[in-house]
Amino acid sequence: MDATTQAVALLRELIRNACVNDGSPGSGREERSARTLEGYFAAFGVDVELVEPEPGRVSLVVSIPGTDPSAPTLALVGHTDVVPAVADAWTHDPFAADLVDGVIWGRGALDMLSLTAAYAVIAREVAETPLSGGLVFAAVADEESGGALGAEWILKHRPELLRVDAALTESGGVPLRAADASTGEPGPVRGVTVTVAEKGISTRRLKVRGVPGHGSTPYGSVNAAVLAARAIERIAAHPSRAVIDDLWPRYVAAAGFEPDLASRLMTPATLDEALSELGPLAGLVHALTHTTVSPTIVHGGDARNVIPGAADVVLDVRTLPGVTPQAVDALIIDALGDLAPRITVIGEADAPASYSATDTPLFEALRASIADVYPEADAVPVMAPGGSDGRFLRWAGIPTYGFGVLSERWTHAEARRAMHGNDEHIDVASIEATIIALRGVVHRYLGSPAAVDEAKPAPSANV
Protein backbone atom coordinates (compact mmCIF):
# COMPACT_ATOMS: atom_id res chain seq x y z
CA MET A 1 0.00 0.00 0.00
CA ASP A 2 1.56 3.31 -1.06
CA ALA A 3 1.93 6.26 1.29
CA THR A 4 -1.04 8.24 -0.03
CA THR A 5 -3.36 5.23 0.22
CA GLN A 6 -2.17 4.62 3.78
CA ALA A 7 -2.81 8.23 4.73
CA VAL A 8 -6.30 8.21 3.22
CA ALA A 9 -7.23 5.01 5.07
CA LEU A 10 -5.84 6.37 8.33
CA LEU A 11 -7.62 9.70 7.86
CA ARG A 12 -10.97 8.00 7.33
CA GLU A 13 -10.52 5.99 10.52
CA LEU A 14 -9.60 9.11 12.49
CA ILE A 15 -12.72 10.91 11.21
CA ARG A 16 -14.91 7.95 12.19
CA ASN A 17 -13.46 7.98 15.70
CA ALA A 18 -15.39 11.25 16.19
CA CYS A 19 -13.19 12.77 18.88
CA VAL A 20 -15.47 15.79 19.22
CA ASN A 21 -14.17 18.40 21.64
CA ASP A 22 -16.77 20.97 22.67
CA GLY A 23 -14.78 22.17 25.66
CA SER A 24 -16.91 20.39 28.23
CA PRO A 25 -15.53 17.85 30.71
CA GLY A 26 -15.54 14.41 29.20
CA SER A 27 -15.65 15.52 25.58
CA GLY A 28 -12.91 14.75 23.08
CA ARG A 29 -12.20 11.16 24.13
CA GLU A 30 -9.06 11.25 22.03
CA GLU A 31 -8.09 7.87 23.45
CA ARG A 32 -9.88 6.33 20.44
CA SER A 33 -7.54 7.91 17.91
CA ALA A 34 -4.50 7.38 20.14
CA ARG A 35 -5.26 3.65 20.06
CA THR A 36 -5.74 3.76 16.28
CA LEU A 37 -2.33 5.35 15.84
CA GLU A 38 -0.72 3.06 18.40
CA GLY A 39 -1.90 0.13 16.29
CA TYR A 40 -0.55 1.75 13.14
CA PHE A 41 2.97 1.77 14.65
CA ALA A 42 2.67 -1.54 16.52
CA ALA A 43 4.80 -3.65 14.18
CA PHE A 44 7.74 -1.25 13.98
CA GLY A 45 9.28 -1.48 17.44
CA VAL A 46 9.30 2.28 18.00
CA ASP A 47 9.03 4.04 21.35
CA VAL A 48 5.32 4.88 21.79
CA GLU A 49 4.21 6.88 24.83
CA LEU A 50 0.56 7.53 25.74
CA VAL A 51 -0.03 10.61 27.88
CA GLU A 52 -3.36 10.92 29.74
CA PRO A 53 -3.73 14.05 31.92
CA GLU A 54 -7.43 13.24 32.44
CA PRO A 55 -9.40 10.07 31.71
CA GLY A 56 -9.85 9.62 27.98
CA ARG A 57 -7.82 12.68 27.01
CA VAL A 58 -4.93 10.78 25.51
CA SER A 59 -2.04 12.09 23.42
CA LEU A 60 0.36 9.78 21.62
CA VAL A 61 4.07 10.50 21.16
CA VAL A 62 6.32 8.35 18.95
CA SER A 63 10.09 8.87 19.22
CA ILE A 64 12.38 7.62 16.47
CA PRO A 65 16.08 8.16 17.23
CA GLY A 66 18.48 9.15 14.48
CA THR A 67 21.74 7.48 13.62
CA ASP A 68 23.84 10.60 14.33
CA PRO A 69 23.50 12.15 17.82
CA SER A 70 24.85 15.46 16.49
CA ALA A 71 22.17 15.76 13.77
CA PRO A 72 19.06 17.92 14.31
CA THR A 73 15.76 16.58 15.60
CA LEU A 74 12.30 17.37 14.25
CA ALA A 75 8.78 17.02 15.66
CA LEU A 76 5.64 16.55 13.56
CA VAL A 77 2.79 17.71 15.83
CA GLY A 78 -0.79 16.95 14.87
CA HIS A 79 -3.99 16.89 16.89
CA THR A 80 -6.77 14.31 16.94
CA ASP A 81 -9.72 16.24 18.35
CA VAL A 82 -12.29 18.02 16.18
CA VAL A 83 -14.97 20.64 16.68
CA PRO A 84 -18.68 19.68 16.76
CA ALA A 85 -20.72 19.30 13.59
CA VAL A 86 -24.48 19.64 13.03
CA ALA A 87 -25.25 16.67 10.81
CA ASP A 88 -28.45 18.13 9.34
CA ALA A 89 -26.44 20.95 7.73
CA TRP A 90 -24.06 18.58 5.93
CA THR A 91 -24.37 16.93 2.52
CA HIS A 92 -22.48 13.88 3.86
CA ASP A 93 -22.54 12.42 7.35
CA PRO A 94 -19.76 14.40 9.09
CA PHE A 95 -18.39 11.25 10.74
CA ALA A 96 -18.83 8.71 7.94
CA ALA A 97 -15.64 9.76 6.11
CA ASP A 98 -17.25 9.24 2.70
CA LEU A 99 -14.77 9.05 -0.19
CA VAL A 100 -16.46 10.37 -3.33
CA ASP A 101 -14.69 11.28 -6.58
CA GLY A 102 -11.33 11.72 -4.91
CA VAL A 103 -12.64 13.78 -1.96
CA ILE A 104 -12.93 12.69 1.69
CA TRP A 105 -15.81 14.37 3.53
CA GLY A 106 -15.92 14.69 7.30
CA ARG A 107 -15.34 16.81 10.35
CA GLY A 108 -11.62 17.29 10.81
CA ALA A 109 -10.74 16.29 7.25
CA LEU A 110 -8.96 19.61 6.71
CA ASP A 111 -8.46 20.67 10.34
CA MET A 112 -6.28 18.72 10.82
CA LEU A 113 -6.75 14.97 10.65
CA SER A 114 -5.46 14.70 7.08
CA LEU A 115 -2.17 16.29 8.14
CA THR A 116 -2.00 14.18 11.31
CA ALA A 117 -2.43 11.08 9.13
CA ALA A 118 0.26 12.27 6.70
CA TYR A 119 2.62 12.93 9.61
CA ALA A 120 2.03 9.38 10.87
CA VAL A 121 2.77 7.87 7.46
CA ILE A 122 6.02 9.80 7.11
CA ALA A 123 7.01 8.88 10.68
CA ARG A 124 6.45 5.19 9.94
CA GLU A 125 8.63 5.47 6.85
CA VAL A 126 11.40 6.92 9.00
CA ALA A 127 10.89 4.15 11.56
CA GLU A 128 11.54 1.63 8.78
CA THR A 129 14.63 3.46 7.51
CA PRO A 130 16.08 5.79 10.19
CA LEU A 131 17.76 9.02 9.12
CA SER A 132 20.70 10.89 10.63
CA GLY A 133 18.43 13.08 12.75
CA GLY A 134 15.73 12.00 15.17
CA LEU A 135 12.01 12.34 14.47
CA VAL A 136 9.14 12.75 16.94
CA PHE A 137 5.52 12.26 15.90
CA ALA A 138 2.96 13.66 18.34
CA ALA A 139 -0.80 13.27 17.98
CA VAL A 140 -2.15 15.42 20.76
CA ALA A 141 -5.48 15.97 22.44
CA ASP A 142 -7.46 19.12 23.18
CA GLU A 143 -6.12 21.52 20.54
CA GLU A 144 -9.63 22.68 19.65
CA SER A 145 -10.27 23.80 23.22
CA GLY A 146 -6.95 25.52 23.84
CA GLY A 147 -4.46 22.70 24.33
CA ALA A 148 -4.43 22.61 28.14
CA LEU A 149 -4.78 18.81 28.11
CA GLY A 150 -2.58 18.29 25.06
CA ALA A 151 0.48 20.13 23.78
CA GLU A 152 0.52 22.67 26.60
CA TRP A 153 0.31 19.92 29.24
CA ILE A 154 3.10 17.90 27.62
CA LEU A 155 5.43 20.89 27.39
CA LYS A 156 4.77 21.76 31.04
CA HIS A 157 4.82 18.28 32.59
CA ARG A 158 6.65 16.02 30.12
CA PRO A 159 8.88 18.40 28.15
CA GLU A 160 11.39 15.65 27.39
CA LEU A 161 8.86 14.16 24.96
CA LEU A 162 9.08 17.24 22.74
CA ARG A 163 12.72 18.17 23.24
CA VAL A 164 13.54 18.85 19.57
CA ASP A 165 15.34 21.43 17.47
CA ALA A 166 12.35 22.35 15.31
CA ALA A 167 8.74 21.39 14.63
CA LEU A 168 5.98 21.34 12.03
CA THR A 169 2.27 21.58 12.76
CA GLU A 170 -0.98 22.73 11.15
CA SER A 171 -1.92 25.83 9.18
CA GLY A 172 -0.33 26.66 5.86
CA GLY A 173 -0.01 25.00 2.49
CA VAL A 174 -2.35 27.20 0.46
CA PRO A 175 -1.25 27.62 -3.18
CA LEU A 176 -1.12 31.23 -4.41
CA ARG A 177 -1.64 32.00 -8.10
CA ALA A 178 -2.00 35.17 -10.12
CA ALA A 179 -4.32 35.32 -13.12
CA ASP A 180 -2.69 35.21 -16.54
CA ALA A 181 -2.72 38.76 -17.92
CA SER A 182 -3.77 37.67 -21.42
CA THR A 183 -6.39 35.02 -20.65
CA GLY A 184 -7.59 35.86 -17.15
CA GLU A 185 -7.20 32.20 -16.22
CA PRO A 186 -5.23 31.21 -13.08
CA GLY A 187 -1.52 30.98 -13.77
CA PRO A 188 0.98 28.55 -12.26
CA VAL A 189 1.36 28.33 -8.50
CA ARG A 190 3.98 30.92 -7.51
CA GLY A 191 3.79 30.58 -3.75
CA VAL A 192 2.63 28.26 -0.96
CA THR A 193 1.87 29.67 2.48
CA VAL A 194 3.93 28.60 5.48
CA THR A 195 2.68 29.80 8.85
CA VAL A 196 5.56 31.28 10.82
CA ALA A 197 3.56 33.34 13.33
CA GLU A 198 0.22 33.45 15.15
CA LYS A 199 -1.66 36.37 16.57
CA GLY A 200 -1.91 36.68 20.33
CA ILE A 201 -5.08 35.89 22.28
CA SER A 202 -6.64 38.06 24.97
CA THR A 203 -9.95 37.44 26.71
CA ARG A 204 -11.88 40.30 28.27
CA ARG A 205 -15.13 40.27 30.24
CA LEU A 206 -17.31 43.36 30.39
CA LYS A 207 -19.26 43.67 33.66
CA VAL A 208 -22.19 45.92 32.81
CA ARG A 209 -24.00 47.66 35.67
CA GLY A 210 -27.62 48.72 35.34
CA VAL A 211 -30.47 49.25 37.83
CA PRO A 212 -32.94 46.40 38.37
CA GLY A 213 -36.63 47.17 38.06
CA HIS A 214 -39.99 45.78 37.00
CA GLY A 215 -40.18 44.66 33.40
CA SER A 216 -43.57 46.33 32.95
CA THR A 217 -42.12 49.86 33.26
CA PRO A 218 -39.09 50.11 30.97
CA TYR A 219 -39.28 53.86 30.27
CA GLY A 220 -36.40 55.67 31.95
CA SER A 221 -34.84 52.46 33.26
CA VAL A 222 -31.13 51.65 33.23
CA ASN A 223 -31.34 48.23 31.65
CA ALA A 224 -28.04 46.35 31.77
CA ALA A 225 -29.06 44.24 28.76
CA VAL A 226 -29.66 47.37 26.68
CA LEU A 227 -26.33 48.84 27.81
CA ALA A 228 -24.60 45.57 26.88
CA ALA A 229 -26.21 45.68 23.42
CA ARG A 230 -25.01 49.26 22.91
CA ALA A 231 -21.53 48.28 24.07
CA ILE A 232 -21.44 45.40 21.60
CA GLU A 233 -22.52 47.67 18.75
CA ARG A 234 -19.83 50.19 19.57
CA ILE A 235 -17.11 47.57 19.83
CA ALA A 236 -18.16 45.98 16.54
CA ALA A 237 -18.10 49.35 14.77
CA HIS A 238 -14.93 50.67 16.38
CA PRO A 239 -12.07 50.87 13.88
CA SER A 240 -8.69 49.53 14.88
CA ARG A 241 -5.60 50.76 13.08
CA ALA A 242 -4.29 48.80 10.09
CA VAL A 243 -0.70 47.65 10.58
CA ILE A 244 1.70 46.51 7.87
CA ASP A 245 4.26 44.08 9.29
CA ASP A 246 7.28 42.40 7.68
CA LEU A 247 5.25 39.40 6.48
CA TRP A 248 2.38 41.22 4.80
CA PRO A 249 4.31 42.54 1.74
CA ARG A 250 5.49 39.02 0.92
CA TYR A 251 1.94 37.69 0.96
CA VAL A 252 0.60 40.55 -1.16
CA ALA A 253 3.39 40.06 -3.70
CA ALA A 254 2.64 36.33 -4.04
CA ALA A 255 -1.17 36.50 -3.93
CA GLY A 256 -1.53 37.97 -7.42
CA PHE A 257 -3.67 41.00 -6.63
CA GLU A 258 -4.20 43.52 -9.42
CA PRO A 259 -1.41 46.16 -9.10
CA ASP A 260 -3.58 49.08 -7.97
CA LEU A 261 -5.36 46.92 -5.39
CA ALA A 262 -2.03 45.54 -4.18
CA SER A 263 -0.72 49.08 -3.72
CA ARG A 264 -3.74 50.07 -1.62
CA LEU A 265 -3.46 46.89 0.46
CA MET A 266 0.11 47.90 1.27
CA THR A 267 -0.88 51.33 2.61
CA PRO A 268 -2.48 51.55 6.08
CA ALA A 269 -4.49 54.63 5.10
CA THR A 270 -6.17 52.87 2.16
CA LEU A 271 -6.21 49.23 3.22
CA ASP A 272 -9.61 49.30 4.94
CA GLU A 273 -11.33 50.86 1.94
CA ALA A 274 -9.85 48.13 -0.29
CA LEU A 275 -11.32 45.30 1.79
CA SER A 276 -14.67 45.50 0.00
CA GLU A 277 -12.97 44.46 -3.25
CA LEU A 278 -11.60 41.21 -1.83
CA GLY A 279 -14.80 39.17 -1.66
CA PRO A 280 -14.54 36.15 0.67
CA LEU A 281 -10.87 36.93 1.39
CA ALA A 282 -11.73 40.23 3.09
CA GLY A 283 -12.17 38.80 6.58
CA LEU A 284 -8.80 37.09 6.51
CA VAL A 285 -6.99 40.16 5.18
CA HIS A 286 -8.61 42.33 7.86
CA ALA A 287 -7.61 39.87 10.58
CA LEU A 288 -3.99 39.71 9.40
CA THR A 289 -3.61 43.48 9.49
CA HIS A 290 -5.62 44.50 12.57
CA THR A 291 -6.03 43.66 16.22
CA THR A 292 -9.61 42.37 16.31
CA VAL A 293 -12.27 42.31 19.03
CA SER A 294 -15.20 39.90 18.75
CA PRO A 295 -18.09 39.81 21.26
CA THR A 296 -18.76 36.08 21.61
CA ILE A 297 -20.78 35.38 24.79
CA VAL A 298 -23.56 37.52 26.30
CA HIS A 299 -25.42 36.95 29.58
CA GLY A 300 -27.98 39.23 31.19
CA GLY A 301 -31.09 38.87 33.32
CA ASP A 302 -32.55 35.92 35.16
CA ALA A 303 -36.31 36.53 35.12
CA ARG A 304 -38.75 37.43 32.35
CA ASN A 305 -40.36 40.27 34.29
CA VAL A 306 -37.26 41.88 35.83
CA ILE A 307 -35.17 44.56 34.14
CA PRO A 308 -31.62 43.21 34.54
CA GLY A 309 -29.30 45.12 36.80
CA ALA A 310 -26.21 43.34 35.49
CA ALA A 311 -24.94 41.77 32.30
CA ASP A 312 -21.73 40.13 31.11
CA VAL A 313 -20.14 40.26 27.67
CA VAL A 314 -17.12 38.10 26.79
CA LEU A 315 -14.73 39.45 24.16
CA ASP A 316 -12.35 37.37 22.06
CA VAL A 317 -9.43 39.67 21.23
CA ARG A 318 -6.74 38.62 18.73
CA THR A 319 -3.66 40.81 18.94
CA LEU A 320 -0.97 41.65 16.45
CA PRO A 321 2.65 41.18 17.55
CA GLY A 322 3.72 43.83 20.07
CA VAL A 323 0.20 44.70 21.28
CA THR A 324 0.21 44.74 25.09
CA PRO A 325 -2.62 43.89 27.51
CA GLN A 326 -2.75 47.58 28.42
CA ALA A 327 -3.26 48.47 24.76
CA VAL A 328 -6.12 45.97 24.55
CA ASP A 329 -7.86 47.57 27.53
CA ALA A 330 -7.35 51.03 26.06
CA LEU A 331 -8.84 49.95 22.72
CA ILE A 332 -11.97 48.61 24.42
CA ILE A 333 -12.45 51.63 26.68
CA ASP A 334 -12.04 53.94 23.69
CA ALA A 335 -14.74 52.01 21.85
CA LEU A 336 -17.14 52.18 24.80
CA GLY A 337 -16.96 55.97 24.99
CA ASP A 338 -19.49 57.41 27.45
CA LEU A 339 -20.69 53.90 28.37
CA ALA A 340 -17.37 53.23 30.09
CA PRO A 341 -18.40 54.54 33.57
CA ARG A 342 -21.02 51.78 33.80
CA ILE A 343 -18.77 49.00 32.51
CA THR A 344 -15.79 47.33 34.14
CA VAL A 345 -13.28 45.68 31.80
CA ILE A 346 -11.84 42.53 33.37
CA GLY A 347 -8.78 40.86 31.90
CA GLU A 348 -9.25 37.09 32.05
CA ALA A 349 -6.32 35.90 29.92
CA ASP A 350 -3.46 37.27 27.83
CA ALA A 351 -1.15 35.30 25.56
CA PRO A 352 1.25 37.14 23.26
CA ALA A 353 1.68 36.59 19.55
CA SER A 354 4.29 33.99 18.60
CA TYR A 355 6.84 34.12 15.80
CA SER A 356 9.52 31.90 14.25
CA ALA A 357 12.31 33.32 12.12
CA THR A 358 12.62 32.31 8.48
CA ASP A 359 16.43 32.22 8.33
CA THR A 360 16.61 28.64 9.64
CA PRO A 361 17.68 25.34 8.08
CA LEU A 362 14.16 23.95 8.44
CA PHE A 363 12.58 26.85 6.57
CA GLU A 364 15.06 26.35 3.76
CA ALA A 365 14.09 22.68 3.67
CA LEU A 366 10.42 23.72 3.43
CA ARG A 367 11.21 26.05 0.55
CA ALA A 368 13.02 23.34 -1.40
CA SER A 369 10.31 20.77 -0.68
CA ILE A 370 7.50 22.99 -1.91
CA ALA A 371 9.28 22.98 -5.27
CA ASP A 372 9.03 19.17 -5.28
CA VAL A 373 5.29 19.70 -5.85
CA TYR A 374 5.11 23.14 -7.47
CA PRO A 375 8.42 23.77 -9.29
CA GLU A 376 7.79 27.51 -9.79
CA ALA A 377 6.62 28.20 -6.24
CA ASP A 378 8.39 29.67 -3.24
CA ALA A 379 7.54 29.48 0.45
CA VAL A 380 5.47 32.50 1.51
CA PRO A 381 5.71 33.11 5.28
CA VAL A 382 2.41 34.22 6.80
CA MET A 383 0.80 34.88 10.16
CA ALA A 384 -2.27 32.90 11.24
CA PRO A 385 -5.20 34.86 12.68
CA GLY A 386 -6.16 32.01 15.02
CA GLY A 387 -4.28 29.88 17.48
CA SER A 388 -2.78 26.40 17.23
CA ASP A 389 -0.47 24.19 19.27
CA GLY A 390 2.37 25.89 17.41
CA ARG A 391 2.32 28.77 19.87
CA PHE A 392 3.28 26.52 22.80
CA LEU A 393 6.24 25.18 20.85
CA ARG A 394 7.37 28.67 19.84
CA TRP A 395 7.08 29.92 23.41
CA ALA A 396 9.27 26.97 24.42
CA GLY A 397 11.93 28.25 22.03
CA ILE A 398 11.31 25.69 19.27
CA PRO A 399 11.18 27.13 15.72
CA THR A 400 7.78 25.96 14.47
CA TYR A 401 6.06 26.25 11.11
CA GLY A 402 2.56 25.44 9.92
CA PHE A 403 3.15 23.31 6.85
CA GLY A 404 1.38 21.12 4.33
CA VAL A 405 0.69 21.46 0.61
CA LEU A 406 -2.83 21.68 -0.81
CA SER A 407 -3.73 20.96 -4.41
CA GLU A 408 -4.50 23.66 -6.96
CA ARG A 409 -8.23 23.39 -6.33
CA TRP A 410 -7.83 25.35 -3.07
CA THR A 411 -7.78 29.10 -2.54
CA HIS A 412 -7.00 30.84 0.72
CA ALA A 413 -10.63 31.92 1.13
CA GLU A 414 -11.94 28.40 0.50
CA ALA A 415 -9.51 26.84 2.96
CA ARG A 416 -10.56 29.30 5.65
CA ARG A 417 -14.25 28.67 4.94
CA ALA A 418 -13.90 24.90 5.13
CA MET A 419 -12.20 24.90 8.53
CA HIS A 420 -14.90 24.40 11.18
CA GLY A 421 -17.54 24.87 8.44
CA ASN A 422 -20.25 22.60 7.09
CA ASP A 423 -19.18 20.00 4.53
CA GLU A 424 -15.53 20.07 5.57
CA HIS A 425 -13.44 17.99 3.17
CA ILE A 426 -10.01 17.28 1.72
CA ASP A 427 -9.08 15.93 -1.69
CA VAL A 428 -6.77 12.97 -2.17
CA ALA A 429 -4.57 15.11 -4.42
CA SER A 430 -3.82 17.41 -1.47
CA ILE A 431 -2.90 14.44 0.70
CA GLU A 432 -0.55 13.19 -2.01
CA ALA A 433 1.04 16.63 -2.40
CA THR A 434 1.52 16.89 1.36
CA ILE A 435 3.14 13.45 1.54
CA ILE A 436 5.60 14.38 -1.23
CA ALA A 437 6.51 17.71 0.38
CA LEU A 438 6.79 16.29 3.90
CA ARG A 439 9.03 13.48 2.71
CA GLY A 440 11.28 16.08 1.11
CA VAL A 441 11.41 18.18 4.28
CA VAL A 442 12.23 15.24 6.53
CA HIS A 443 14.99 13.93 4.28
CA ARG A 444 16.52 17.36 3.69
CA TYR A 445 16.46 18.33 7.36
CA LEU A 446 17.25 14.99 8.98
CA GLY A 447 19.00 13.05 6.25
CA SER A 448 21.16 13.68 3.23
CA PRO A 449 20.05 15.78 0.24
CA ALA A 450 20.89 12.87 -2.04
CA ALA A 451 18.19 10.80 -0.32
CA VAL A 452 15.44 13.23 -1.31
CA ASP A 453 15.25 12.28 -4.97
CA GLU A 454 15.46 8.58 -4.12
CA ALA A 455 12.51 8.86 -1.71
CA LYS A 456 10.35 11.19 -3.82
CA PRO A 457 7.85 9.74 -6.29
CA ALA A 458 6.63 11.92 -9.13
CA PRO A 459 3.38 13.71 -8.22
CA SER A 460 0.21 12.65 -9.97
CA ALA A 461 -1.22 14.84 -12.69
CA ASN A 462 -4.14 15.84 -10.45
CA VAL A 463 -2.00 17.56 -7.79
BELPE-V113921 format. One record per residue. N is the residue number from 0. RES is the residue in one small letter. PSI is psi as a letter, one per 30 degrees, with the letter a starting at -180 (none if undefined). Layout:
<<N;RES;PSI> <N;RES;PSI>>
//
This chain:
<<0;m;k> <1;d;l> <2;a;e> <3;t;e> <4;t;e> <5;q;e> <6;a;e> <7;v;e> <8;a;e> <9;l;e> <10;l;e> <11;r;e> <12;e;e> <13;l;e> <14;i;e> <15;r;f> <16;n;f> <17;a;h> <18;c;i> <19;v;k> <20;n;j> <21;d;g> <22;g;f> <23;s;l> <24;p;k> <25;g;f> <26;s;l> <27;g;d> <28;r;h> <29;e;f> <30;e;e> <31;r;e> <32;s;f> <33;a;e> <34;r;e> <35;t;e> <36;l;e> <37;e;e> <38;g;e> <39;y;e> <40;f;g> <41;a;e> <42;a;g> <43;f;g> <44;g;g> <45;v;l> <46;d;j> <47;v;k> <48;e;k> <49;l;k> <50;v;k> <51;e;i> <52;p;e> <53;e;l> <54;p;k> <55;g;f> <56;r;i> <57;v;k> <58;s;k> <59;l;k> <60;v;k> <61;v;k> <62;s;k> <63;i;j> <64;p;l> <65;g;l> <66;t;f> <67;d;j> <68;p;f> <69;s;f> <70;a;l> <71;p;l> <72;t;k> <73;l;k> <74;a;k> <75;l;j> <76;v;j> <77;g;l> <78;h;l> <79;t;f> <80;d;l> <81;v;l> <82;v;l> <83;p;l> <84;a;k> <85;v;j> <86;a;e> <87;d;f> <88;a;g> <89;w;k> <90;t;e> <91;h;l> <92;d;k> <93;p;f> <94;f;g> <95;a;f> <96;a;h> <97;d;k> <98;l;j> <99;v;k> <100;d;h> <101;g;g> <102;v;k> <103;i;k> <104;w;k> <105;g;l> <106;r;k> <107;g;f> <108;a;e> <109;l;e> <110;d;j> <111;m;h> <112;l;e> <113;s;e> <114;l;e> <115;t;e> <116;a;e> <117;a;e> <118;y;e> <119;a;e> <120;v;e> <121;i;e> <122;a;e> <123;r;e> <124;e;e> <125;v;e> <126;a;e> <127;e;e> <128;t;i> <129;p;k> <130;l;l> <131;s;e> <132;g;l> <133;g;k> <134;l;k> <135;v;k> <136;f;k> <137;a;k> <138;a;j> <139;v;l> <140;a;l> <141;d;g> <142;e;e> <143;e;f> <144;s;g> <145;g;f> <146;g;g> <147;a;f> <148;l;g> <149;g;c> <150;a;e> <151;e;e> <152;w;e> <153;i;e> <154;l;f> <155;k;e> <156;h;f> <157;r;h> <158;p;f> <159;e;f> <160;l;f> <161;l;h> <162;r;i> <163;v;l> <164;d;f> <165;a;l> <166;a;l> <167;l;k> <168;t;a> <169;e;l> <170;s;j> <171;g;a> <172;g;g> <173;v;k> <174;p;k> <175;l;k> <176;r;k> <177;a;l> <178;a;k> <179;d;k> <180;a;e> <181;s;e> <182;t;f> <183;g;f> <184;e;l> <185;p;k> <186;g;a> <187;p;l> <188;v;k> <189;r;f> <190;g;l> <191;v;k> <192;t;k> <193;v;k> <194;t;j> <195;v;f> <196;a;l> <197;e;k> <198;k;l> <199;g;l> <200;i;k> <201;s;k> <202;t;k> <203;r;k> <204;r;k> <205;l;j> <206;k;j> <207;v;k> <208;r;k> <209;g;a> <210;v;j> <211;p;l> <212;g;a> <213;h;k> <214;g;f> <215;s;f> <216;t;i> <217;p;f> <218;y;k> <219;g;g> <220;s;l> <221;v;i> <222;n;j> <223;a;e> <224;a;e> <225;v;e> <226;l;e> <227;a;e> <228;a;e> <229;r;e> <230;a;e> <231;i;e> <232;e;e> <233;r;e> <234;i;e> <235;a;e> <236;a;f> <237;h;k> <238;p;k> <239;s;l> <240;r;k> <241;a;k> <242;v;k> <243;i;j> <244;d;a> <245;d;f> <246;l;e> <247;w;e> <248;p;e> <249;r;e> <250;y;e> <251;v;e> <252;a;e> <253;a;f> <254;a;f> <255;g;g> <256;f;l> <257;e;k> <258;p;e> <259;d;e> <260;l;e> <261;a;e> <262;s;e> <263;r;e> <264;l;f> <265;m;f> <266;t;j> <267;p;e> <268;a;f> <269;t;f> <270;l;e> <271;d;e> <272;e;f> <273;a;f> <274;l;e> <275;s;f> <276;e;g> <277;l;f> <278;g;b> <279;p;f> <280;l;f> <281;a;e> <282;g;e> <283;l;e> <284;v;e> <285;h;e> <286;a;e> <287;l;f> <288;t;g> <289;h;l> <290;t;k> <291;t;l> <292;v;j> <293;s;j> <294;p;k> <295;t;f> <296;i;k> <297;v;k> <298;h;k> <299;g;k> <300;g;l> <301;d;g> <302;a;k> <303;r;e> <304;n;g> <305;v;k> <306;i;k> <307;p;k> <308;g;f> <309;a;l> <310;a;l> <311;d;k> <312;v;k> <313;v;k> <314;l;k> <315;d;j> <316;v;k> <317;r;j> <318;t;k> <319;l;l> <320;p;k> <321;g;f> <322;v;k> <323;t;l> <324;p;e> <325;q;e> <326;a;e> <327;v;e> <328;d;e> <329;a;e> <330;l;e> <331;i;e> <332;i;e> <333;d;e> <334;a;e> <335;l;f> <336;g;b> <337;d;f> <338;l;f> <339;a;e> <340;p;f> <341;r;g> <342;i;k> <343;t;k> <344;v;j> <345;i;k> <346;g;j> <347;e;f> <348;a;k> <349;d;k> <350;a;k> <351;p;l> <352;a;l> <353;s;l> <354;y;k> <355;s;k> <356;a;l> <357;t;f> <358;d;h> <359;t;l> <360;p;e> <361;l;e> <362;f;e> <363;e;e> <364;a;e> <365;l;e> <366;r;e> <367;a;e> <368;s;f> <369;i;e> <370;a;f> <371;d;f> <372;v;e> <373;y;j> <374;p;f> <375;e;g> <376;a;l> <377;d;l> <378;a;k> <379;v;j> <380;p;k> <381;v;l> <382;m;k> <383;a;k> <384;p;f> <385;g;a> <386;g;l> <387;s;l> <388;d;f> <389;g;e> <390;r;e> <391;f;e> <392;l;e> <393;r;e> <394;w;f> <395;a;g> <396;g;g> <397;i;j> <398;p;k> <399;t;k> <400;y;k> <401;g;j> <402;f;k> <403;g;a> <404;v;j> <405;l;l> <406;s;l> <407;e;f> <408;r;f> <409;w;k> <410;t;l> <411;h;e> <412;a;e> <413;e;e> <414;a;e> <415;r;e> <416;r;e> <417;a;f> <418;m;k> <419;h;g> <420;g;l> <421;n;l> <422;d;h> <423;e;k> <424;h;l> <425;i;k> <426;d;l> <427;v;e> <428;a;e> <429;s;e> <430;i;e> <431;e;e> <432;a;e> <433;t;e> <434;i;e> <435;i;e> <436;a;e> <437;l;e> <438;r;e> <439;g;e> <440;v;e> <441;v;e> <442;h;e> <443;r;e> <444;y;e> <445;l;f> <446;g;b> <447;s;k> <448;p;e> <449;a;f> <450;a;f> <451;v;e> <452;d;e> <453;e;e> <454;a;f> <455;k;j> <456;p;l> <457;a;k> <458;p;l> <459;s;l> <460;a;f> <461;n;g> <462;v;none>>
//
